[in-house]
Amino acid sequence: MIGHLHWPVMTAPTAIERRLAGVGAELSRLREDLRIADEELAHFRAEADDARLRAMVSEDKSAPRADREAQRSLDAIGRQRQHVLGELNRLERSQDQLLDELSAARRAQS
């Protein structure tokens, strides 16, 4: 069987522009998510630092547990932030690719 030839499919500029608009909206949403995650990370980092200090100086048996819980919360928001950063990077690459496609489509129309 002869392999299939894959010719580049030229997409109309308006279709690419619509996709770019969608990617742009998602990037905006993710940037806001990142801003919130950064605020939460600062808050949870301060709480974890306080809990760690209390665990070191306190005679209260629950202080080490509170320290572990605060650290788990800090770790969770850190993972969430990393996920958002990964999605932002993925969408920025997609946006770059779409811009390249739009440029090629416009040149082809000229």
N, C-alpha and C positions, 0 to 999 in steps of 0.2 A: 504494500500500500504506500502510495506517495504521501509524504507529509503535507500538511496544510500550510499554505502560505499565509502569513499574518501581515497584512498591510496596515500601516498606521491609520487609524480612524480619525478623521478630522472632525472635530466637534465645532458647531457654530459658536461664534463669540458670545451670543446671548445666553446659551446654555452654560458656558464656562463662567460667565458673569454671575449667573444665578447660583452656581455651585460655590463661587468665591464669596458671594454674599452669605451663604449658609455657613461656610467655614469661618468667615469673619465674625458672625454672630456667636458661633460656638467658642471662638478664641476670646471674645469679650466676656462670655460667661465664665470660661475657665480662668481668665485673669482675675475676675472678681472672686472666684473660688480660692485662688491662690492667695489673694489679699486676706481673705478671711482665715485661711489656714495659717498664714504667717502670724496673724493676731492671736489665734488660738494657741499656736506653738509657743509664742512668747508667754502667754498666760500659764499654760501647762508647765513650761520650763520653770517659771517662778514658783509655782506650786510644788513641783518636784524638788526644787532646791530647798524650799522651806521644809518639806516633809523629810528630806534626807538629813537636814540639820537637826530637826526635832528627834529623829530616830537615833542620832548620835548622842544627844545630850539628855534624852528623856529616860526616865525609869519606867515609863508606861509601856506595858507589853504590847499595846496596839500600835505604837509608833512605827515599828518596822513594817507592819502590814500596810499602814497608810503610805509609807515610803514606796513599797512595791506597787501599790495601786496607782500612785501618782506617776511612777515611772512607766507603768503599762499605758496609762493615758497619754503620756508624752510620746511614747513609742508609736502608739496608734495614730496620733495626729501627724507624726513625722512620716509614717508610711502613706497616709492620705495625701500629704503634701507632695511626696515623691511621685505618687500616682498622677496627681494633677500636673506636675512638671513634665512627666512623660507624655501625657496627653497633649499638653501645649506644644512640646517639641514635635510630636507626630503631626499635629494640625499645621504647624508652621511649615513643615516640609511639604505637606499637602498643598498649602497655600502657594508656596514657591513653585511647585509643579504646575498648579493651575495657572499661575501667572505666565509661566513659560508656554503652556498650551495656548493661552489667550494671545500672547504675542505672536506665536506661530500661526494661529488661525487668522489673525488680522493681516499678517504678511501675505498669507495665501489668498486672501480676498483682494489684495491690492493688485 
